[in-house]
Amino acid sequence: MRTSRLWVLLSFLIAASPACHGDDDDAARGADADAEAARQPKPAILQVAPPIDLKAPPADATKTASGLVYKKRFATAGAQPRGDDTVLVRYTGWRQGTGATFFTTTARDQPIAIDLGHAAAGFREALPLLHKGEKLMLWLPPSPGMPEPVAYEIELIDIVAKPAVAGRAG
């Protein structure tokens, strides 16, 4: 009985496997679809005018040991996130040299959730500096993930509460 169940399961898995059907057209169709997607123009990023000159941070900006430079634009006394929190932010990123927008949440008009434990190094360092409701300008030096200097305007909308973890049943 047990052996026959294994054969039924094995037969099902073999029948469901695309490699066993010998259909080379699937691979060709996949390659054609990939080539077509590469030819399609990428959607344009909404260009947002920077709120200040991005070429150099203002003289009163704060510089950290890592090279991150920031200037608070709007300060409050709200709660601050910790390194393992998830935050809701609105932000726009610009290439510092050209001022071109490379990312913005403005087009969606929705904040984006960022898990600080898994965020890029610059965000992991900068976001805990903010209080809920604050905005800052952030200048990041080149890094392996971003080969050119960039600037961001970031607004901390909220800190998402972690769900309570229920105890394990014995």
N, C-alpha and C positions, 0 to 999 in steps of 0.2 A: 504494500500500500504506500509506504513512505517513498520507495523507489519510483513508483509511477507518478507521484506528485512532483518529484524532482525532474522527471523527464518532461512532464507537462510544462513546468516552469521553464526549463531549459529550452524546450521547443518554442515557447512563447517569446523568450528573449531573442532567440536566433531569428525568428520570423519578424520581430519588430526592429531588428538591427538593419540600418540602411546599407551597411557594408556588405551584407549577405545577399542583397538583391541584385548586385552587379549593374546598377544603373549609373553609368558614368555621366549621364545627362544632368543629374542633380549637381554634381561638382561644377560642370560647365555653366549651368544656370546660376549657381552661387557666385562664380567668378564674374559672369556678365553683370549681375546685380551690383557687385562691389565696384566694378569699373564704372557703371552708370552712376552710382552714388558719388563717386569721386569726381565725375564730370559736372554734377549739379552744383550751382553756386551755393555757397554757404550763406545762411541767413546773416544779414548785416547786424552788427552789434550797435545798439542805440548809442550814439555819441552824446555824452553828457559833458557839459562845460565844467571844468574844475572850479571849485569855489575860491581857490587862491592859486598863485603861481606855483607850479610844481617843480621848477628847475632846481630850486634849493629851499630847504626848510627855513622858516623864519629864525632869526637870531635867538629868540626866546624859547625855541623848541627844546625838548629834553632828548638827550641821546643816551641809550643804554650801552652796556658793555658789548653786546652782540652786534652793535651797529644800527639797530633799529632807532629811528628818530620819530618822535610824535609831538603833536601840539593839540591840546584839548580845545575844541571850538565851542562847546556848550557843556558846562559842568553842573552836576547835581550831587546830592548826597545819598543817592539810592544804594541799593544792595550791589555788591560786586560778585562776579562769578569766581568760582574756584577752578583749579586746573582740570577737574573731572566733571564739570558741569556741561550742560548743553545750553547754548544761548540762541536767541533769535536776534538777528542783526539785519540791517539794511546797509549795503555798501556798494561802492563803485571803485573800480581799479583803473588806473591810468598808467601808460608807459611814461616814465618820468621825462625821457628825452623828447618825445614827440607830443605828449599830451593826449594821445589817442586812447579812448576808452577800450579796455579789453574785457571787462565784465561789469555788469551792473544789475542790481535787483530792481532798479527803477522801472524798467519795462513791465515787470510783473506786478508792481505795486504791492508786493508781499514780502515780508521778511523771510530770511533763509535760516534754517537751523544749522548750527555748527556744534559738533561735539568737540570740546576743547582737547580732550584726550587724544583725538585723532586729527586735529587741525594742522595745517602747515605751521612751521616753526614761528614765523613772524606773527601769525594770528594767535598762536598758543601763548606767545609772550605778551602781545598787546591787549587782547581782550580782557584779561583779568585786571588791567589797569583802569578799565572803564567802570563807572557806576551805571546802574540802570537809568536810561534816559539820556546818557551823555553821547556826545559826538566827538570824534577826534580825526585829525589828519595823521596819516602814518606814511613814513618813507622807509622803504626796505632796500638794503643794498642787494647787489646780484647774489644769487645762490645757485646751487645745483638745479633746483627746480625752476628757477627764474633767472636766466642769464643776463638780464638787464635790470637796472634800478626801476622800481615801481613805486607808485603812491596810491594810497587808498583814503577815502573818507568812509568812516565806519560809525554807525549809530547802534548802540546797544538798546534794543527794544525790550527784551525780557530775558529772564533766566528761567529755564524750564525745570520744574521740580522733578526730581527722580521718583519713579514709582516705588512704593514700599515693597520690599521683598518679603514674601511670606515665609515663615519658618518651614523647614522640611518636616514632613510627616515621618515618624519613626518607623 
